[in-house]
Amino acid sequence: MLNLILTDLRASIASWRLWTLLGWLEVRQRYARSRVGPFWLTISMGVMIASIGVVYGTLFGQKMTDYLPFLSISLVMWTFFSQTVIEGSTAYINSATYIRQASTPKLIYMLQVVWRNLVILAHNFVIIVLLLAVFGVKSWETLPIFIPALLLYILNAQWIVMVVGLLSARFRDLPQIVASVMQIAFYITPIIYRPNALARFSLIVDLNPLAHLIELVRAPLIGQVPSAMTWAVAIGMAVIGWLVALLLTGRYLKRIPYWV
């Protein structure tokens, strides 16, 4: 079982030209014949950050030079994570034609989802760079930490996609449930408010693994070092999550064509 999924994983990674091309074409097709192209995503994200930043920054009494970079990083990184998970839940379903007609590694459809959203993340990340350029980088020393933090962030998104994609192929009501859960998670995760804003209900943040994942990639960009607890939660999630995802996918890999 484990050998089967590891073979599929290796074959999927080896087919990187296929899933990177498919992911890139999907992004281009969304904005075919548009002069601005995928940067419409950046414009939409920029407008949302500006709107939420002014309203909630005023309500929370925040200093805009600090709050806008905080908010932009939070929203851009959360959008990547939530959209990846939501789209991942329908990855096998939407690729049913390819799965039934072509003998390809199954995990390429999971890798394709993550890659497609990484392309979108790269477009939206322009906003973060601009705001950091305008308001200044808080600490150049913490910026390199962002690279391993982002890799760990992506690894966690990938195993979650593998799990929800497989379960959604079997249980067709699950994609709607996943979308609803991600919507709820947005409100209980410190994205538009700072983690210390819930002083009386700090357990909501402390026991929320998504809060630690967001903090992992946000902290280095706002001049902070992620805590040891944040690293431990993120690494623990990655190790346990990948083990579960591989075992689960390996067990039901051959049934995917019949489910979709």
C-alpha positions in Angstrom: 0.0 0.0 0.0 2.7 2.5 1.0 4.9 1.4 -1.9 2.0 2.0 -4.3 1.4 5.6 -3.2 5.2 6.3 -3.1 5.5 5.1 -6.6 2.6 7.3 -7.7 4.1 10.3 -5.9 7.5 9.8 -7.5 5.8 9.4 -10.9 3.7 12.5 -10.3 6.7 14.6 -9.3 8.6 13.3 -12.4 5.6 14.5 -14.5 6.2 18.1 -13.3 6.0 19.5 -16.9 2.5 18.2 -17.2 0.9 19.5 -14.0 2.8 22.9 -14.2 1.6 23.4 -17.8 -2.0 22.4 -16.9 -2.0 24.7 -13.9 -0.6 27.6 -15.8 -3.0 27.2 -18.7 -6.0 27.2 -16.3 -4.9 30.5 -14.9 -4.4 32.0 -18.4 -7.8 30.6 -19.6 -9.6 32.4 -16.8 -8.4 35.8 -18.2 -8.1 35.0 -21.9 -8.2 38.1 -24.1 -7.9 40.3 -21.1 -5.2 43.1 -21.3 -4.5 42.9 -17.6 -4.7 39.1 -17.4 -4.1 37.4 -14.1 -3.2 40.7 -12.5 -6.9 41.3 -12.1 -6.4 39.0 -9.2 -3.9 41.4 -7.8 -6.1 44.4 -8.4 -9.1 42.7 -6.6 -6.9 41.7 -3.7 -5.5 45.2 -3.4 -8.9 46.8 -3.4 -10.1 44.3 -0.7 -7.0 45.0 1.5 -7.5 48.7 1.2 -11.2 48.5 2.0 -10.8 46.2 5.0 -7.6 48.0 6.1 -9.3 51.4 6.4 -12.5 50.1 8.0 -11.1 47.6 10.5 -7.9 49.6 11.1 -10.1 52.5 12.2 -12.4 50.3 14.3 -9.5 48.6 16.0 -7.6 51.9 16.4 -4.6 50.5 14.5 -1.7 52.4 13.1 -2.0 52.1 9.3 1.8 51.8 8.7 1.7 48.6 10.8 -1.7 47.3 10.2 -1.8 47.4 6.4 1.3 45.2 5.9 0.0 42.8 8.6 -3.4 42.6 6.9 -2.0 42.2 3.4 0.3 39.3 4.4 -2.5 37.7 6.3 -5.1 37.9 3.5 -2.8 37.0 0.7 -1.4 33.9 2.5 -4.9 32.9 3.8 -6.4 33.2 0.3 -3.7 30.9 -1.1 -4.4 28.3 1.6 -8.2 28.4 1.6 -8.5 28.4 -2.2 -6.0 25.6 -2.5 -8.0 23.5 0.0 -11.4 24.3 -1.5 -10.3 23.7 -5.1 -8.4 20.6 -4.0 -11.7 19.1 -2.7 -13.0 19.0 -6.3 -9.7 18.2 -8.0 -10.4 14.5 -8.7 -14.0 15.2 -9.5 -13.2 17.9 -12.1 -10.5 15.7 -13.6 -12.8 12.7 -13.9 -12.5 12.6 -17.7 -8.7 12.4 -17.6 -8.7 9.9 -14.8 -11.1 7.5 -16.6 -9.5 7.8 -20.0 -5.7 8.1 -19.4 -3.4 6.0 -17.2 -1.7 8.9 -15.4 -0.4 9.2 -11.8 -3.3 10.3 -9.6 -1.4 12.8 -7.5 -0.6 15.0 -10.5 -4.1 16.5 -10.0 -3.3 17.4 -6.4 0.1 18.9 -7.4 -1.7 20.8 -10.2 -4.1 22.5 -7.7 -1.2 23.7 -5.4 0.9 24.9 -8.3 -2.0 26.8 -9.8 -2.6 28.6 -6.6 1.1 29.3 -6.2 1.0 31.1 -9.5 -1.9 33.2 -8.1 0.0 33.7 -4.9 3.0 35.1 -6.9 0.7 37.7 -8.5 -0.9 38.7 -5.2 2.5 38.8 -3.4 3.2 42.0 -5.4 0.9 43.8 -3.0 3.0 42.7 0.0 6.2 43.8 -1.7 4.7 47.2 -2.5 3.5 47.8 1.0 6.8 46.7 2.5 8.5 49.1 0.1 6.2 52.0 1.1 6.1 51.4 4.8 9.5 49.9 5.2 10.8 46.5 6.2 10.7 46.0 10.0 13.6 43.7 10.1 15.9 42.4 7.3 17.2 39.7 9.6 13.9 37.9 9.8 13.1 37.9 6.1 15.2 34.8 5.2 13.1 32.8 7.7 10.1 33.3 5.3 11.6 30.8 2.8 11.6 27.7 5.0 8.3 28.9 6.6 6.7 29.1 3.1 7.9 25.7 2.2 6.4 24.2 5.4 3.2 26.1 4.7 3.0 24.6 1.2 3.7 21.1 2.5 0.8 21.4 5.0 -1.5 22.7 2.3 -0.5 19.8 0.0 -1.4 17.0 2.4 -4.7 18.6 3.3 -5.5 18.8 -0.4 -4.7 15.1 -0.8 -7.0 14.1 2.0 -10.0 16.3 1.1 -9.6 15.5 -2.6 -9.8 11.8 -2.0 -12.6 12.0 0.5 -14.6 14.3 -1.7 -14.3 11.9 -4.6 -16.1 9.3 -2.4 -18.5 11.6 -0.5 -19.8 14.3 -2.9 -21.3 16.5 -0.2 -17.8 17.1 1.3 -16.8 20.0 -1.0 -19.6 22.1 0.3 -18.7 21.2 3.8 -15.0 22.1 3.2 -16.0 25.5 1.8 -18.2 26.2 4.8 -15.5 25.1 7.2 -12.9 27.4 5.6 -15.3 30.3 5.8 -15.7 29.7 9.6 -12.0 29.2 10.0 -11.4 32.7 8.5 -13.3 34.3 11.3 -11.7 32.4 14.2 -8.2 32.7 12.8 -6.3 36.0 13.4 -6.2 37.3 9.9 -8.0 40.7 10.1 -7.2 41.1 13.8 -4.0 40.5 15.7 -3.6 37.3 17.8 -3.4 39.3 21.1 -6.8 40.9 20.4 -8.6 37.9 21.9 -7.0 38.2 25.3 -10.1 36.8 27.1 -10.4 34.0 24.5 -6.8 33.3 23.8 -7.5 29.5 23.6 -9.2 30.2 20.2 -5.8 31.2 18.8 -3.6 28.9 20.9 -5.6 25.8 19.9 -6.2 26.8 16.3 -3.5 25.1 14.1 -4.4 27.4 11.2 -3.5 30.4 13.4 0.0 28.9 13.8 0.3 28.3 10.1 -0.6 31.9 9.3 1.8 33.2 12.0 4.6 31.0 10.6 4.6 32.9 7.2 3.5 36.3 8.5 5.9 36.8 11.4 9.1 36.9 9.3 7.6 39.6 7.0 6.6 41.9 9.9 9.9 41.7 11.6 9.2 38.9 14.1 10.5 35.4 14.6 7.9 32.6 14.8 7.8 31.0 18.2 9.0 27.5 19.0 5.4 26.5 19.5 4.5 27.7 16.0 7.3 25.8 14.4 6.5 22.7 16.4 2.8 22.8 15.4 3.6 23.4 11.8 6.2 20.6 11.6 4.0 18.2 13.6 1.1 18.8 11.3 3.3 18.2 8.2 4.8 15.0 9.5 1.6 13.5 10.8 -0.5 14.9 8.0 1.7 13.5 5.2 1.8 10.1 6.8 -2.0 10.0 7.0 -2.4 11.4 3.5 -0.1 8.8 2.0 -1.6 5.9 3.9 -5.1 6.9 3.1 -4.4 7.6 -0.6 -2.4 4.5 -1.0 -5.3 2.4 0.4 -7.9 3.8 -2.0 -5.8 4.9 -4.9 -7.2 2.2 -7.3 -10.7 3.1 -6.4 -10.5 6.7 -7.5 -11.5 6.0 -11.2 -14.6 4.2 -10.0 -15.6 7.0 -7.6 -15.3 9.9 -10.1 
